[in-house]
Amino acid sequence: MNLEPLATFHVDLDPVLDLGDSHWGHRRVVNIVGGTFDGPRLSGTVLPGGADWQVVHADGMISIDTRYTLRTHDGAHIYITTSGVRHGSPEVLDRLGRGEDVDPSEYYFRLFCRFETGDERYLWLNRTLAVASAARVATAVRYDAYALT
């Protein structure tokens, strides 16, 4: 198994909507408002309209669950889902929560990515699993995705 660079994603976000505690945990929704992605075989824009349906656990770890749509540079539409975790020390998580710039090496933020499309040019994505290392900034998430080959 190898990791092949797929794309670097920059996903722009609305402020966090805090739904409070539910039977699943502390639920938050973060709407996706746009962005870009660029890589050797995959580039384009992130369309507004998706979201991250997060659960914040008692220890501060966040379960990531995103669904949104990509438009490639040549007009294909691709549905992407990511799932993953973000965790760190309480101090680091507080700084992230305040929108401060925090070095990604100070916390763990990893994703698993799946793709779906009917566009002939990108059918290979339907059979591709990817992993990513992510970083949170005040109004966006940036991640480098790698196809598992």
C-alpha positions as CSV (number, residue, x, y, z in Angstrom):
1,M,0.0,0.0,0.0
2,N,1.2,3.5,-0.9
3,L,0.0,7.0,-0.4
4,E,-0.4,9.1,-3.6
5,P,-1.0,12.9,-3.3
6,L,-4.6,13.5,-4.4
7,A,-5.3,17.2,-3.6
8,T,-4.9,20.0,-1.0
9,F,-8.4,21.2,0.1
10,H,-9.2,24.6,1.6
11,V,-12.8,24.5,2.8
12,D,-14.4,27.8,4.0
13,L,-16.7,27.6,6.9
14,D,-19.5,29.6,8.6
15,P,-19.3,30.1,12.4
16,V,-20.2,27.0,14.4
17,L,-23.9,26.4,15.2
18,D,-24.1,24.9,18.7
19,L,-27.1,22.6,19.0
20,G,-26.3,21.5,22.6
21,D,-26.2,18.1,24.3
22,S,-28.2,15.3,22.7
23,H,-28.2,11.6,23.3
24,W,-25.3,11.3,20.8
25,G,-23.1,13.9,22.6
26,H,-22.7,17.7,22.2
27,R,-23.9,18.3,18.6
28,R,-22.5,21.1,16.5
29,V,-23.1,22.0,12.8
30,V,-20.6,23.9,10.7
31,N,-21.9,25.0,7.3
32,I,-19.5,24.9,4.4
33,V,-19.6,28.1,2.3
34,G,-17.1,27.4,-0.4
35,G,-13.4,26.8,-1.0
36,T,-10.9,25.3,-3.4
37,F,-8.9,22.1,-4.0
38,D,-5.9,21.5,-6.1
39,G,-3.8,18.4,-6.9
40,P,-2.2,16.4,-9.7
41,R,-5.4,14.8,-10.9
42,L,-8.1,16.7,-9.1
43,S,-8.7,20.5,-8.9
44,G,-11.6,22.9,-8.7
45,T,-13.9,24.6,-6.2
46,V,-15.9,23.5,-3.1
47,L,-19.5,24.4,-3.6
48,P,-21.5,26.0,-0.8
49,G,-24.3,24.0,0.8
50,G,-22.6,21.1,2.7
51,A,-21.8,20.9,6.4
52,D,-19.8,19.2,9.1
53,W,-22.2,17.5,11.6
54,Q,-19.8,17.3,14.6
55,V,-20.1,15.6,17.9
56,V,-18.0,16.9,20.7
57,H,-17.2,14.2,23.3
58,A,-16.7,14.6,27.0
59,D,-12.9,14.4,26.6
60,G,-13.0,17.2,24.0
61,M,-12.4,15.0,21.0
62,I,-14.6,15.9,18.0
63,S,-16.0,13.3,15.6
64,I,-16.0,14.8,12.1
65,D,-18.8,14.0,9.7
66,T,-18.9,16.1,6.5
67,R,-20.8,15.9,3.3
68,Y,-20.4,18.4,0.4
69,T,-20.0,18.9,-3.3
70,L,-17.0,19.6,-5.5
71,R,-16.9,21.1,-8.9
72,T,-13.8,20.2,-10.9
73,H,-11.9,22.7,-13.1
74,D,-13.5,20.9,-16.1
75,G,-17.1,21.0,-14.8
76,A,-17.6,17.6,-13.2
77,H,-19.6,17.3,-9.9
78,I,-18.3,15.1,-7.1
79,Y,-19.9,14.2,-3.8
80,I,-17.4,13.9,-1.0
81,T,-17.8,12.7,2.5
82,T,-15.2,12.8,5.3
83,S,-15.1,11.2,8.7
84,G,-12.4,11.6,11.3
85,V,-11.3,12.9,14.6
86,R,-9.7,16.0,16.1
87,H,-8.3,16.0,19.5
88,G,-5.6,17.7,21.6
89,S,-4.9,19.1,25.0
90,P,-7.7,21.2,26.6
91,E,-5.5,24.3,26.2
92,V,-5.0,23.7,22.5
93,L,-8.6,22.9,21.9
94,D,-9.6,26.2,23.7
95,R,-7.2,28.1,21.4
96,L,-8.7,26.5,18.3
97,G,-12.2,27.3,19.7
98,R,-11.3,31.0,19.9
99,G,-10.1,31.0,16.3
100,E,-6.4,31.4,17.1
101,D,-3.7,30.1,14.8
102,V,-2.5,26.8,16.3
103,D,0.4,24.8,14.8
104,P,-1.2,21.5,13.5
105,S,1.6,19.6,15.2
106,E,0.0,20.5,18.5
107,Y,-3.2,18.5,17.9
108,Y,-4.4,15.4,16.0
109,F,-6.8,16.0,13.1
110,R,-7.1,13.1,10.6
111,L,-9.8,12.3,8.0
112,F,-11.0,9.4,5.9
113,C,-12.4,10.5,2.5
114,R,-14.9,8.9,0.1
115,F,-16.0,10.1,-3.3
116,E,-19.0,9.6,-5.6
117,T,-19.6,10.8,-9.1
118,G,-21.2,9.7,-12.4
119,D,-18.9,11.7,-14.5
120,E,-16.9,9.3,-16.8
121,R,-13.7,11.3,-16.4
122,Y,-13.7,10.8,-12.6
123,L,-15.2,7.3,-12.1
124,W,-11.8,6.2,-10.7
125,L,-12.7,8.3,-7.6
126,N,-15.7,6.0,-6.8
127,R,-13.1,3.2,-6.3
128,T,-10.6,5.4,-4.4
129,L,-10.2,5.7,-0.6
130,A,-8.3,8.6,0.7
131,V,-6.8,9.7,4.0
132,A,-6.0,13.2,5.0
133,S,-4.1,15.3,7.6
134,A,-6.0,18.4,8.4
135,A,-5.6,21.8,10.2
136,R,-8.3,24.1,11.5
137,V,-8.0,27.9,11.1
138,A,-10.4,30.6,12.2
139,T,-12.8,30.3,9.2
140,A,-11.6,27.3,7.3
141,V,-10.2,23.8,7.3
142,R,-7.2,22.9,5.2
143,Y,-6.2,19.3,4.5
144,D,-3.9,17.3,2.3
145,A,-5.6,14.2,1.0
146,Y,-3.7,11.1,-0.2
147,A,-5.2,8.2,-2.2
148,L,-4.5,4.8,-0.8
149,T,-3.1,2.8,-3.7
